[in-house]
Amino acid sequence: MEQVKQFKTYGEQVELLRQRGMLVNDPKHAEMLLARLNYYRLSGYWYPMRRFSQDDGTAQDEFVDGASFDLVVALYGFDEQLRHSVFFELDRVELAIRTKLGHELGRLDPLIYLDPQRLNARARQQNKDGRSVHEVWLRKYQSALKASKEDFVAHHKSKYGGTLPIWAAVEIMDWGMLSYLYGMSPNIVRKRIAQPCDLTGPQFESWLKSLNILRNYAAHHARMFNRVYDIKPKLNNDVRLAPVAEGMNRVFGQLSLIQYLHRQLDLSPADRLPTLFDTYPHNPIVPFSRIGAPDNWRELPLWRV
């Protein structure tokens, strides 16, 4: 067991990068950025610039020729804008799903979400601790309800005893709660919501799970552009998705879901992400292809502006 790493000042961190072969044109500016952004946050952006052993593929404590702190900062800046754009684009998707779920469940019963017997069989499945899926979900909802400061919540507390109809209740649910509620919803509701997207209920649910992870990365300032994504959503046979079907574990594939939903549900012109992609800091060490986009990505139907 190795001892904990030795503490290094920002100046010592810069010097370590230089010793390993990274070009640092302005050491004082680099110190300032390390003080603001953290060495280990930025390390995800210079990791592809390290040399790798030809024997076992392990990363070496040495950078390839051309690696520079300026490039690290440029990649971080692009990824920062990507996080902001993803959060903005998913906000519209979330609002549409929230509205449709509240409307379609409310069509059956304003309080259907409180009764696991009125939902599908998944709501009554038992977890390892003996609690049902619905029970776990309901506790999270009740916590959100208790913490809410929304005026409509106070109104319902004073006039209706605090029980919200589903079309109001969805307004205090986060993406995760909405996703689980969709999964527990009667099949007719799942179908009605997925149909405008030309997806089946299971397909749409898998999209919600994938996009929830993407949203969490954006919300928690995690690196997005050069990452492998574990959850691969179930795709339909739409020809617009065919070019990205094999690359759903990269960010371009994941973002193609957003492009698809914005176009399918008429949420926006779907031009924000393509415009951002044109600002990528092109370089030979960490090429744009790392995001999983093909060379002709601008010509693909989902990405054509």
C-alpha positions as CSV (number, residue, x, y, z in Angstrom):
1,M,0.0,0.0,0.0
2,E,1.5,3.3,-1.1
3,Q,1.4,6.3,1.2
4,V,-0.8,9.2,0.3
5,K,0.6,11.5,-2.4
6,Q,2.8,14.4,-1.3
7,F,1.2,17.8,-1.3
8,K,2.2,20.2,-4.0
9,T,1.6,23.9,-4.4
10,Y,0.2,25.2,-7.6
11,G,3.6,26.3,-8.7
12,E,5.0,22.8,-8.0
13,Q,2.1,21.3,-10.0
14,V,3.0,23.5,-13.0
15,E,6.7,22.5,-12.7
16,L,5.7,18.8,-12.6
17,L,3.8,19.2,-15.8
18,R,6.7,20.9,-17.4
19,Q,9.1,18.2,-16.3
20,R,6.9,15.6,-17.9
21,G,7.1,17.4,-21.2
22,M,4.1,19.7,-21.3
23,L,4.6,23.1,-22.8
24,V,3.5,25.8,-20.4
25,N,3.8,29.2,-22.0
26,D,2.6,31.3,-19.0
27,P,3.4,29.5,-15.7
28,K,1.7,32.2,-13.6
29,H,-1.5,32.0,-15.6
30,A,-1.3,28.2,-15.4
31,E,-1.0,28.4,-11.6
32,M,-4.1,30.7,-11.5
33,L,-6.1,28.2,-13.5
34,L,-5.0,25.3,-11.4
35,A,-6.1,27.2,-8.3
36,R,-9.5,27.8,-9.8
37,L,-10.1,24.5,-11.6
38,N,-8.2,21.8,-9.7
39,Y,-5.3,19.7,-11.0
40,Y,-7.4,16.5,-11.1
41,R,-10.3,18.0,-12.9
42,L,-7.9,19.2,-15.7
43,S,-6.0,15.9,-15.7
44,G,-8.9,14.3,-17.6
45,Y,-8.2,16.7,-20.5
46,W,-4.5,16.1,-20.6
47,Y,-4.7,12.3,-20.1
48,P,-5.0,11.7,-23.9
49,M,-1.8,13.7,-24.3
50,R,0.3,11.2,-22.2
51,R,2.5,8.6,-23.8
52,F,1.3,5.0,-23.5
53,S,3.4,1.9,-23.1
54,Q,3.6,-0.2,-26.3
55,D,3.9,-3.3,-24.1
56,D,0.7,-3.1,-22.0
57,G,-0.9,0.2,-23.0
58,T,-0.5,1.8,-19.6
59,A,-0.2,5.6,-19.4
60,Q,3.3,6.9,-18.7
61,D,4.3,10.0,-16.7
62,E,5.4,11.7,-19.9
63,F,3.6,13.8,-22.5
64,V,3.7,13.4,-26.2
65,D,5.3,16.0,-28.4
66,G,3.0,19.0,-28.9
67,A,1.2,18.6,-25.6
68,S,0.5,22.1,-24.1
69,F,-1.3,23.6,-21.2
70,D,-3.0,26.0,-23.7
71,L,-4.6,23.0,-25.4
72,V,-5.7,21.5,-22.1
73,V,-7.5,24.8,-21.3
74,A,-9.0,25.0,-24.8
75,L,-10.4,21.5,-24.4
76,Y,-11.7,22.2,-21.0
77,G,-13.4,25.4,-22.3
78,F,-15.1,23.5,-25.1
79,D,-16.3,20.9,-22.7
80,E,-17.6,23.5,-20.3
81,Q,-19.7,25.0,-23.1
82,L,-20.9,21.5,-24.0
83,R,-22.1,20.9,-20.5
84,H,-24.0,24.2,-20.5
85,S,-25.6,23.5,-23.9
86,V,-26.6,19.9,-22.9
87,F,-28.2,21.2,-19.8
88,F,-30.1,23.8,-21.7
89,E,-31.2,21.4,-24.4
90,L,-32.3,18.7,-22.0
91,D,-34.3,21.3,-20.0
92,R,-36.7,21.5,-22.9
93,V,-36.9,17.7,-23.2
94,E,-37.6,17.4,-19.5
95,L,-40.3,20.0,-19.6
96,A,-42.0,18.2,-22.5
97,I,-41.9,14.8,-20.7
98,R,-43.0,16.3,-17.4
99,T,-46.1,17.9,-19.1
100,K,-47.0,14.8,-21.1
101,L,-46.6,12.4,-18.1
102,G,-48.8,14.6,-15.9
103,H,-51.4,14.9,-18.6
104,E,-51.6,11.3,-19.6
105,L,-51.6,9.9,-16.0
106,G,-54.2,12.6,-15.0
107,R,-56.4,11.5,-17.8
108,L,-56.8,8.1,-16.0
109,D,-56.9,9.4,-12.4
110,P,-55.5,12.6,-10.8
111,L,-54.1,10.6,-7.9
112,I,-53.0,7.4,-9.8
113,Y,-49.4,8.0,-8.9
114,L,-50.1,7.3,-5.2
115,D,-51.6,3.9,-5.8
116,P,-49.2,1.1,-6.8
117,Q,-52.2,-1.1,-7.7
118,R,-53.2,1.3,-10.4
119,L,-49.7,1.4,-11.9
120,N,-48.0,-1.5,-13.7
121,A,-46.4,-4.6,-12.2
122,R,-43.0,-3.0,-11.8
123,A,-44.4,-0.6,-9.2
124,R,-45.0,-3.6,-6.9
125,Q,-41.7,-5.4,-7.5
126,Q,-39.7,-5.9,-4.3
127,N,-36.2,-4.7,-3.8
128,K,-33.5,-6.5,-1.8
129,D,-34.6,-4.7,1.4
130,G,-38.2,-5.8,1.0
131,R,-39.6,-2.4,-0.1
132,S,-41.4,-2.1,-3.4
133,V,-40.2,0.1,-6.3
134,H,-43.1,2.4,-5.7
135,E,-42.5,2.7,-2.0
136,V,-38.9,3.8,-2.6
137,W,-40.0,6.2,-5.3
138,L,-42.8,7.6,-3.1
139,R,-40.5,8.4,-0.2
140,K,-38.3,10.5,-2.6
141,Y,-41.4,12.2,-3.9
142,Q,-42.6,13.0,-0.4
143,S,-39.2,14.4,0.5
144,A,-39.3,16.7,-2.6
145,L,-42.9,17.7,-1.7
146,K,-41.9,18.6,1.9
147,A,-38.9,20.6,0.7
148,S,-40.7,22.5,-2.1
149,K,-41.2,26.2,-1.7
150,E,-43.5,26.5,-4.8
151,D,-46.6,28.7,-4.4
152,F,-48.8,26.0,-5.9
153,V,-47.7,23.5,-3.3
154,A,-48.7,25.9,-0.5
155,H,-52.0,26.5,-2.2
156,H,-52.8,22.8,-2.4
157,K,-51.8,22.4,1.3
158,S,-54.2,25.1,2.4
159,K,-57.1,24.1,0.1
160,Y,-56.8,20.4,-0.6
161,G,-54.7,19.1,2.4
162,G,-51.5,19.0,0.4
163,T,-52.4,16.2,-2.0
164,L,-51.4,17.3,-5.5
165,P,-53.0,16.1,-8.7
166,I,-50.4,14.4,-10.9
167,W,-50.3,17.3,-13.3
168,A,-49.1,19.5,-10.4
169,A,-47.0,16.8,-8.7
170,V,-44.8,16.3,-11.7
171,E,-43.6,19.9,-11.3
172,I,-41.6,19.0,-8.2
173,M,-40.1,15.8,-9.6
174,D,-36.5,15.7,-10.9
175,W,-35.6,13.8,-14.0
176,G,-34.8,10.6,-12.0
177,M,-38.3,10.6,-10.4
178,L,-40.0,11.3,-13.7
179,S,-38.1,8.4,-15.3
180,Y,-39.1,6.0,-12.6
181,L,-42.7,7.1,-12.7
182,Y,-42.7,6.6,-16.5
183,G,-41.4,3.1,-15.9
184,M,-44.2,2.3,-13.4
185,S,-46.9,3.9,-15.5
186,P,-49.7,1.8,-17.2
187,N,-48.8,0.6,-20.6
188,I,-51.4,2.9,-22.3
189,V,-49.7,5.9,-20.8
190,R,-46.2,4.8,-21.7
191,K,-47.4,4.2,-25.3
192,R,-49.1,7.6,-25.6
193,I,-46.0,9.4,-24.5
194,A,-43.5,7.4,-26.6
195,Q,-45.7,7.3,-29.8
196,P,-45.0,11.0,-30.9
197,C,-41.3,10.1,-30.7
198,D,-41.9,7.0,-32.9
199,L,-40.6,4.8,-30.0
200,T,-42.0,2.0,-28.0
201,G,-42.4,2.3,-24.2
202,P,-39.3,0.3,-23.4
203,Q,-37.3,2.2,-26.0
204,F,-38.4,5.5,-24.6
205,E,-37.6,4.5,-21.0
206,S,-34.1,3.5,-22.0
207,W,-33.7,7.0,-23.6
208,L,-34.8,8.6,-20.4
209,K,-32.2,6.6,-18.4
210,S,-29.4,7.5,-20.8
211,L,-30.3,11.2,-20.9
212,N,-30.6,11.2,-17.1
213,I,-26.9,10.1,-16.8
214,L,-26.0,12.7,-19.4
215,R,-27.8,15.4,-17.5
216,N,-26.1,14.4,-14.3
217,Y,-22.7,14.7,-15.9
218,A,-23.7,18.2,-17.1
219,A,-25.1,19.2,-13.7
220,H,-22.0,18.0,-11.7
221,H,-19.4,19.6,-14.0
222,A,-18.1,16.2,-15.1
223,R,-16.1,15.8,-18.3
224,M,-18.4,14.9,-21.2
225,F,-16.7,15.1,-24.6
226,N,-14.0,12.4,-24.2
227,R,-15.8,9.7,-22.2
228,V,-17.2,6.2,-22.7
229,Y,-20.9,6.0,-21.8
230,D,-22.0,2.7,-20.3
231,I,-25.7,2.8,-21.0
232,K,-26.7,2.2,-24.6
233,P,-30.3,3.2,-25.3
234,K,-32.6,1.0,-27.4
235,L,-33.0,2.6,-30.8
236,N,-35.9,2.3,-33.3
237,N,-35.4,1.8,-37.0
238,D,-35.4,5.5,-37.9
239,V,-32.9,6.0,-40.7
240,R,-31.7,9.2,-39.0
241,L,-30.3,7.1,-36.1
242,A,-28.6,4.5,-38.2
243,P,-25.3,6.4,-38.7
244,V,-24.8,6.6,-34.9
245,A,-26.2,3.2,-33.8
246,E,-22.7,1.7,-33.4
247,G,-21.4,4.7,-31.5
248,M,-23.9,5.1,-28.7
249,N,-21.1,4.7,-26.1
250,R,-19.6,8.0,-27.2
251,V,-21.0,11.5,-26.5
252,F,-21.9,12.1,-30.2
253,G,-24.3,9.1,-30.1
254,Q,-25.8,10.3,-26.8
255,L,-26.2,13.8,-28.1
256,S,-27.9,12.5,-31.2
257,L,-30.8,11.4,-28.9
258,I,-31.2,15.1,-28.0
259,Q,-31.1,16.1,-31.6
260,Y,-33.7,13.5,-32.4
261,L,-36.1,14.5,-29.7
262,H,-35.8,18.2,-30.4
263,R,-36.7,17.6,-34.0
264,Q,-39.3,14.9,-33.4
265,L,-41.2,17.0,-30.7
266,D,-40.5,20.3,-32.4
267,L,-38.7,21.7,-29.3
268,S,-36.2,23.9,-31.2
269,P,-34.3,24.2,-34.5
270,A,-31.8,21.8,-33.0
271,D,-28.9,24.1,-34.0
272,R,-27.3,24.8,-30.7
273,L,-25.1,21.6,-30.5
274,P,-24.0,21.6,-34.2
275,T,-23.0,25.3,-33.8
276,L,-21.0,24.5,-30.7
277,F,-19.2,21.6,-32.4
278,D,-17.8,24.0,-34.9
279,T,-15.9,25.7,-32.1
280,Y,-13.9,22.5,-31.2
281,P,-10.2,23.3,-30.8
282,H,-9.0,21.0,-33.5
283,N,-5.6,19.5,-32.9
284,P,-3.7,16.3,-33.9
285,I,-3.3,15.0,-30.4
286,V,-7.0,14.9,-29.2
287,P,-8.9,15.0,-32.6
288,F,-12.6,15.8,-32.8
289,S,-13.2,12.1,-33.7
290,R,-12.7,11.3,-30.0
291,I,-16.3,12.3,-29.4
292,G,-17.5,9.6,-31.7
293,A,-18.6,11.7,-34.6
294,P,-18.0,10.6,-38.2
295,D,-16.2,12.9,-40.6
296,N,-19.4,13.7,-42.4
297,W,-21.4,14.5,-39.2
298,R,-22.6,17.9,-40.6
299,E,-24.3,16.1,-43.4
300,L,-26.3,13.7,-41.2
301,P,-30.0,14.5,-41.0
302,L,-30.1,15.0,-37.2
303,W,-27.2,17.4,-37.3
304,R,-27.8,19.3,-40.5
305,V,-28.5,23.0,-39.7
